[in-house]
Every structure is written in C-alpha cells, then in structure tokens.
Amino acid sequence: MPVTTFQRARRYAKTHPLALDAALAAGVLLCMLAGSFLEPHDPQGASWGLRTPDPLSLVLMTLGAAALVLRRRAPRTVLAVTSAFSLTESVTGDPRAPVAMSAVIALYTVAATTDRPTTWRVGLLTMTVLTGTAMAAGPLPWYAQENLALFAWTGIGATAGDAVRSRRAFVQAIRERAERAERTREEEARRRVAEERLRIARDLHDVVAHHIALVNVQAGVAAHVMDRRPDQAKEALSHVREASRTALGELRATVGLLRQSGDPEAPTEPAPGLDRLDDLANTFRSAGLTVEVARADQDTDLPAAVDLAAYRIIQEALTNVQKHAGPGARAEVSIVRVGPHIEITVLDDGAGGRDHEPAPGGGHGLLGMRERVTALRGTLTTGPRYGGGFRVHAILPVQTRTSASPAASADAAGGP
C-alpha cells in the first residue's frame, strides 16, 4: 500500500514532536499578529480596518508563542508563563491584542495530558483569573465582547483538551484489550495443543503397549517350542499375526485423528468400548493368561468418553498383569453399576509386592489411567493386595457434563 503525503507527515510529527511544536508556535504567532493588525470595527464604517499594535503587545505575543515550543515538556509551566503574558497585556497594553491565544493553546495541552479533575481545577482557575482580571482591571468595560470572548476561548481550550485525552484513553484501552485477548487466545491455543499431544500420546501408549506385550509373549512361546512342537509354535505365530494386525488397525485409527477434516482416507471406525471386552479378554487368554469377567452394569449405555476410558483402563491393567504378574497368574475383571457411577475392578494373584508404578524412564500405564480418570472427574485406586497380587479400582461417572442420554437417566432412576 503506497504511503501518502499525509501519512508521512504524521509519521514525521510522531518522531519529531519538538519540530511539530515549533511549527505550531509559528502558526499561533502568525494568527496573533494578524489579529493584532486587524480592526474589526473601523471608525470610518468599514467592516474591517487596520491598526498599529503596541510594541509591548508584539513582544508579549512573540514570547507567548515561543513558550509554546516547550508545551509538551512542561505544560503547566508554559500555561503559567503564557497566562502571565496575557494578564500583562490585558492590564497594561491593548486588551484587544490576542495574546491570550497562546494561553488557550497551553491550557488545551494541560487538559490533554492530565486527568479530568486536574483539568477542571486548572481550567476554572485560568478562566477565572484571566477573565476576572480583564473585567476588573482592564481599560474596557467588563461586559466588552473581548472579555466574553476570553471567557469562551479558555473554556473551549479546556474542553477540547479533555475530549482529546478521553479519546486517547479510550483508544489505548481498546488496544490493550485487543492485545490481552490475543495473548489469551495464544495461551489457550498452546494449552489445547499440549492437551491434545498428551491425549494422543496416551492413546498410542495404550494401543502399542497392549499388543506389543501380547506379541512379545507369543513370540517367546514360539521360540521356545519351535523345535519340539512346531504345531504349537505355528499357533503362537498366528496369535502374533492377529495381535499385530489388530495393533496396526488401532494405530491407523489413532493416527487418522491427526488428519485434516474431510480427508477421505481418515478411518470412521468408532473407538473401542466395553462392548469389545470379550474380544479383549480372549486376546489375553490366547496368550496364556487366565481372565475371568463379571459384569453387573445392567447394559448401561455409557457416554463415548467413559466407555473408551473403561476399556483402556481394563486393557492397561491386564497388560500389566501379563507383563508383571508372572507365569500362572489369574486376573479377575468386574464391572458394576453403583448409582450414578460405574465401578471397574481388575485383580490378579501374581507375585506379591511387585511394583507397577513407572520407574524413571519406564512405562506410563498407571499414569495414563490416572489422567483418563481425572479428566472424567472420577477416582482411581491402585496398589498391591494383601497376600499378593495387585488391584486396580476405578470409579467413573455414568454421565458427563457433555452427555446425558435418556437411557442413562432411566438407569439412574432404577429402571432398565
């Protein structure tokens, strides 16, 4: 966009305020000089005439205009100096000389650079002193139009300066509000990105850890019996292939969430839930882990987030049993509906005292469970069982803030 002459002038004025004030002082001096040489009431009957101002008036006008060069650096001092020149002119010189114009500009500057109460006090004081002195001690009658004009111009200067200050403050407030809103949006965007990264990492861990654990077990079985029982090794390799195929499918579904909306290659398969619990238990049974499932949830229709969290908690708990409980371990999974909550418990009778908690640089299974439960405002309890084994107990709300299905409401009321 081309820069116009006006824009260049504004830019120069902002970067060189002293030059702007010097130009303003020169303009004010020219206006005062023009007013001092003009006679609005010519005695010969003309509308305008010429007159010769007093030398003192010329000196006072020059000094008053020169003082305006420093109006930004010391506005109140400049107002006091120009007001003194105006008082001197109104008492000792020609009261018709417009020396007070410099005082009006100085009063405008004070009003534009200070607060409103100060503007009222300084404006009233300047108006009263200048006008009162001119009326009481000046050579003209108190009701002369020059005195009334002085009263009006000082009031206009104070009002105009206050209006400019108010507008600047309003524009600055809008700018600060916009900048604050922009910072808030950026912080919110960063927070959402961090939460999304954490969610994706948690889902990838749940998918990969479960299936890789099964693949590891089956591959170990196949290697152990490859020479003596090739049929059993073949069956183990078949389980490896099935587990890897399932893992690839779930990874594809998870990675598909990262695709842009409208991508035709993005998968549309729903996230797993408790309706696939039997298939999940069978995958562990095929790996040699004894899993018993007991459900007393009255076929509760769970929200998608709760259903997925319940599935992932059971999946991760059974994966930990597979990895840590040792050979011959048994796992029990129970799902019970208790009022407005659903309780999930996974028990095993593996080696007592083993540590499921992630070591430094280790896994994040229990941490992922806790994050899922906390996000749904539920509770999670994990720890060793008395006499050996481990216990995972999660309590999840049947309804979340964003879902309240009619079926869930009916279950909460006690009816199927």
C-alpha positions in Angstrom: 0.0 0.0 0.0 1.6 3.3 -1.0 2.4 5.8 1.7 0.6 9.2 1.2 2.0 12.6 2.0 -0.4 12.9 5.0 0.8 9.6 6.4 4.5 10.6 6.0 3.7 13.9 7.7 2.0 12.1 10.6 4.9 9.8 11.0 7.4 12.6 11.0 5.3 14.5 13.6 5.3 11.5 15.9 9.1 11.0 15.6 9.9 14.8 15.9 7.4 16.3 18.4 9.7 19.4 19.0 9.6 20.3 15.3 5.8 20.0 15.4 5.5 22.3 18.4 7.8 24.8 16.8 5.6 24.8 13.7 2.5 25.2 15.9 4.2 28.1 17.7 4.9 29.8 14.4 1.3 29.4 13.3 0.0 30.7 16.5 2.3 33.7 16.3 1.1 34.5 12.7 -2.5 34.3 13.9 -1.9 36.6 16.8 0.0 39.1 14.6 -2.8 39.0 12.0 -5.4 39.6 14.8 -3.4 42.5 16.3 -3.1 44.4 13.0 -6.8 44.0 12.0 -9.6 46.3 13.4 -13.0 44.5 13.3 -14.8 47.8 13.9 -13.4 50.5 11.7 -14.4 54.0 12.8 -14.9 55.0 9.2 -17.7 52.5 8.8 -15.9 49.6 7.0 -16.3 46.1 8.3 -12.5 45.7 8.7 -9.7 48.0 9.0 -6.0 48.2 10.0 -4.4 49.3 13.2 -1.0 49.5 14.7 -0.5 47.4 17.8 1.6 48.5 20.8 5.2 47.4 20.8 4.6 45.7 24.2 1.8 43.6 22.6 4.2 42.4 19.8 6.8 41.5 22.4 4.3 39.6 24.5 2.9 37.8 21.5 6.4 36.7 20.5 7.3 35.5 23.9 4.0 33.6 24.4 4.4 31.9 21.0 8.0 31.0 21.8 6.9 29.4 25.1 4.6 27.0 23.2 7.6 25.2 21.8 8.1 23.6 25.2 4.4 22.9 25.9 4.9 19.1 25.8 7.9 19.1 28.2 6.4 21.4 30.8 2.7 22.0 30.1 1.8 23.6 33.4 4.9 25.9 33.4 4.1 27.0 29.9 0.5 27.7 30.9 1.6 29.8 33.8 4.0 31.8 31.6 1.5 32.4 28.8 -1.2 33.3 31.3 1.2 35.9 32.9 1.8 37.4 29.4 -2.0 37.5 28.9 -2.6 39.2 32.2 0.1 41.8 31.5 -1.4 42.5 28.1 -5.0 42.9 29.5 -3.9 45.3 32.2 -1.1 47.4 30.7 -1.4 47.0 26.9 -4.0 46.9 24.3 -6.7 44.4 25.6 -7.8 43.8 22.0 -4.4 42.1 21.1 -4.9 38.3 21.0 -2.0 37.4 23.4 -4.4 35.1 25.3 -4.4 32.8 22.3 -1.1 31.3 23.5 -2.6 30.7 27.0 -5.6 28.9 25.4 -3.2 26.6 23.5 -1.3 25.9 26.7 -4.5 25.2 28.6 -5.5 22.7 25.9 -2.1 21.0 26.3 -2.6 20.7 30.1 -6.1 19.3 29.7 -4.9 16.8 27.0 -2.1 15.5 29.2 -3.6 15.2 32.7 -6.7 13.8 34.3 -10.2 15.3 34.4 -10.2 16.6 38.0 -6.9 18.4 37.3 -8.4 19.8 34.1 -11.4 21.1 35.9 -9.3 22.8 38.6 -6.7 24.3 36.2 -9.3 25.3 33.7 -11.5 27.1 36.1 -8.6 28.8 37.7 -7.2 30.0 34.4 -10.6 31.1 33.2 -11.4 33.0 36.4 -8.0 34.7 36.7 -7.8 35.8 33.0 -11.4 36.9 32.6 -11.7 38.4 36.1 -8.6 40.4 35.7 -9.6 41.7 32.3 -13.1 42.7 33.6 -11.8 44.3 36.8 -8.6 45.9 35.8 -8.7 46.3 32.1 -9.4 49.5 30.2 -12.5 48.1 28.5 -16.0 47.8 30.2 -16.5 44.5 32.0 -19.2 43.5 29.5 -17.0 44.1 26.4 -17.0 41.3 23.9 -13.3 40.9 24.2 -13.7 39.8 27.8 -16.6 37.5 26.9 -14.5 36.0 24.1 -11.6 35.4 26.5 -14.1 33.5 28.8 -15.4 31.4 26.0 -12.0 30.6 24.4 -10.5 29.4 27.7 -13.5 27.2 28.3 -13.2 25.8 24.7 -9.5 25.1 25.2 -10.0 23.1 28.4 -13.0 21.2 27.0 -11.2 20.3 23.7 -8.1 19.1 25.6 -10.2 16.9 27.9 -12.1 15.4 24.9 -8.8 14.6 23.2 -7.4 13.0 26.3 -10.6 10.9 26.8 -10.4 9.7 23.2 -6.8 8.7 23.5 -7.5 6.8 26.7 -10.4 5.0 25.0 -8.3 4.0 22.0 -5.5 2.9 24.3 -7.9 0.8 26.4 -9.3 -0.9 23.2 -5.7 -1.6 22.0 -4.7 -3.1 25.4 -7.9 -5.2 25.5 -7.2 -6.5 21.9 -3.6 -7.3 22.9 -4.7 -9.1 26.0 -7.3 -11.0 24.1 -4.7 -12.0 21.5 -2.4 -13.2 24.3 -5.2 -15.2 25.9 -6.1 -16.8 22.6 -2.4 -17.8 22.1 -2.2 -19.2 25.6 -5.5 -21.1 25.1 -4.2 -22.5 21.8 -1.0 -23.6 23.4 -2.9 -25.3 26.2 -5.2 -27.1 23.8 -2.2 -28.3 21.7 -0.5 -29.6 24.9 -3.7 -31.4 26.0 -4.1 -32.9 22.5 -0.5 -34.1 22.4 -1.0 -35.7 25.9 -4.2 -37.4 24.7 -2.6 -38.8 21.6 0.5 -40.0 23.5 -1.8 -41.7 26.0 -3.8 -43.4 23.3 -0.7 -44.6 21.4 0.7 -46.0 24.6 -2.5 -47.9 25.4 -2.6 -49.4 21.9 1.0 -50.2 21.5 1.8 -51.4 25.0 -1.1 -53.9 25.0 -0.5 -55.5 21.6 3.3 -55.5 21.8 3.1 -57.2 25.2 1.0 -59.9 23.6 3.3 -60.2 20.6 6.3 -60.5 22.9 4.7 -63.3 24.9 3.6 -65.3 21.8 6.9 -64.8 20.2 8.6 -66.1 23.3 6.3 -69.2 23.2 7.0 -69.8 19.5 10.8 -69.6 20.0 10.6 -72.0 23.0 8.6 -74.7 21.3 9.7 -74.2 17.7 11.9 -77.3 17.6 9.9 -79.7 19.7 6.2 -78.7 19.0 6.0 -76.9 15.7 2.2 -77.0 15.7 2.1 -75.1 19.0 4.7 -72.6 17.6 2.5 -72.2 14.5 -0.4 -71.4 16.7 1.6 -68.8 18.7 2.8 -67.2 15.5 -0.8 -67.0 14.4 -1.6 -65.1 17.6 1.3 -62.8 16.9 0.0 -62.1 13.4 -3.5 -61.4 14.8 -2.2 -59.1 17.6 0.0 -57.2 15.1 -2.9 -56.8 12.7 -5.1 -55.5 15.5 -2.4 -53.2 16.6 -1.9 -51.8 13.1 -5.7 -51.2 12.8 -5.9 -49.3 16.1 -2.8 -47.3 15.2 -4.3 -46.4 11.9 -7.5 -45.3 13.7 -5.5 -43.2 16.2 -3.2 -41.6 13.6 -6.3 -40.9 11.5 -7.4 -38.4 14.1 -4.4 -36.3 13.2 -5.6 -35.9 9.6 -7.3 -32.8 8.4 -11.1 -32.8 8.5 -12.6 -34.0 5.3 -9.8 -36.4 4.4 -11.4 -39.4 2.7 -8.7 -41.7 4.0 -9.4 -41.0 7.6 -11.0 -44.0 9.3 -14.5 -43.8 10.5 -14.5 -46.9 12.9 -15.7 -45.9 16.3 -13.4 -46.1 19.3 -13.4 -49.3 21.3 -15.6 -49.7 24.3 -16.9 -52.3 26.8 -18.9 -54.0 24.0 -15.5 -55.4 22.9 -14.5 -56.6 26.3 -14.9 -60.2 25.5 -12.6 -59.9 22.5 -10.1 -58.1 24.7 -10.2 -60.9 27.3 -9.8 -63.6 24.6 -6.6 -62.0 23.3 -5.1 -62.3 26.8 -6.4 -65.9 27.2 -4.8 -66.8 23.9 -1.5 -65.5 25.4 -1.8 -67.9 28.4 -3.4 -65.5 30.9 -6.5 -66.7 32.7 -9.0 -63.9 32.7 -12.5 -64.0 34.3 -15.0 -61.3 33.6 -18.1 -60.5 35.7 -20.5 -57.7 34.7 -23.3 -56.2 36.7 -23.8 -53.0 34.9 -27.3 -53.6 33.6 -26.2 -52.9 30.0 -25.7 -49.2 30.9 -25.4 -47.0 27.8 -22.2 -45.1 28.6 -21.0 -41.9 27.0 -18.3 -42.4 24.5 -15.6 -40.9 26.6 -16.5 -43.0 29.7 -16.8 -46.2 27.5 -13.4 -45.6 26.0 -11.8 -44.8 29.3 -13.3 -48.0 30.9 -12.0 -50.1 28.0 -8.5 -48.6 28.1 -8.2 -49.0 31.9 -9.1 -52.7 31.7 -6.7 -53.1 28.7 -3.8 -51.5 30.5 -4.5 -53.3 33.8 -4.5 -56.7 32.0 -1.4 -55.7 30.1 0.4 -55.0 33.4 -0.8 -58.4 34.7 0.6 -60.1 31.6 4.0 -58.3 31.9 4.5 -58.3 35.7 2.4 -60.9 37.4 4.5 -63.9 36.3 3.5 -67.3 34.9 0.3 -68.9 36.1 -1.3 -65.6 37.2 -5.0 -65.2 37.2 -6.9 -61.9 36.5 -10.5 -61.0 37.5 -12.3 -58.2 35.9 -15.6 -56.8 37.4 -17.8 -54.0 36.1 -20.6 -52.9 38.5 -23.1 -50.1 38.2 -23.5 -48.3 41.5 -25.9 -45.4 41.4 -24.6 -42.6 39.1 -21.3 -44.3 38.8 -19.8 -47.4 37.2 -17.0 -49.2 39.1 -14.3 -51.1 37.4 -12.0 -53.5 39.3 -9.1 -55.6 38.0 -7.5 -58.0 40.4 -4.7 -60.5 39.9 -3.0 -63.0 42.2 0.5 -62.6 40.8 3.8 -62.2 42.7 3.2 -60.1 45.8 4.9 -56.8 46.2 5.8 -56.2 42.6 5.9 -52.6 41.5 3.5 -51.4 38.8 4.5 -47.8 39.2 6.6 -46.4 36.4 10.3 -46.2 37.2 12.4 -43.3 35.9 12.4 -43.7 32.1 9.9 -46.6 32.4 6.3 -47.1 31.3 3.4 -44.7 31.8 0.5 -47.2 32.1 -0.8 -46.2 35.6 -0.1 -42.5 34.8 -2.3 -42.8 31.7 -5.0 -44.5 33.7 -5.0 -41.7 36.2 -5.1 -39.0 33.6 -8.1 -40.6 31.9 -10.0 -41.0 35.2 -9.2 -37.4 36.3 -10.3 -36.0 33.0 -13.8 -37.5 33.6 -13.8 -36.4 37.3 -13.6 -40.0 38.6 -11.3 -41.7 41.1 -8.6 -44.3 40.7 -7.1 -46.5 43.3 -4.2 -48.8 42.6 -1.9 -50.8 44.8 -0.7 -54.3 46.0 -3.2 -56.7 47.5 -2.8 -58.3 50.9 -1.2 -61.7 50.4 0.0 -61.0 46.9 -1.2 -59.6 43.6 -2.3 -56.2 42.5 -5.6 -54.2 42.4 -6.8 -51.5 40.1 -10.1 -49.9 41.0 -11.7 -47.0 39.0 -14.9 -45.2 39.6 -16.3 -43.3 36.6 -19.4 -41.2 36.3 -22.1 -42.7 34.1 -23.0 -39.2 32.8 -20.5 -36.5 31.9 -21.1 -32.7 31.5 -21.5 -33.0 27.8 -23.7 -36.1 27.6 -26.9 -37.1 29.4 -28.6 -39.8 27.4 -32.2 -40.8 28.1 -31.2 -44.4 28.7 -28.6 -43.4 31.3 -31.3 -41.2 33.0 -33.6 -44.2 33.2 -30.9 -46.4 34.6 -30.1 -43.8 37.3 -33.8 -43.8 38.2 -33.6 -47.5 38.8 -35.3 -48.9 35.7 -33.8 -50.8 32.8 
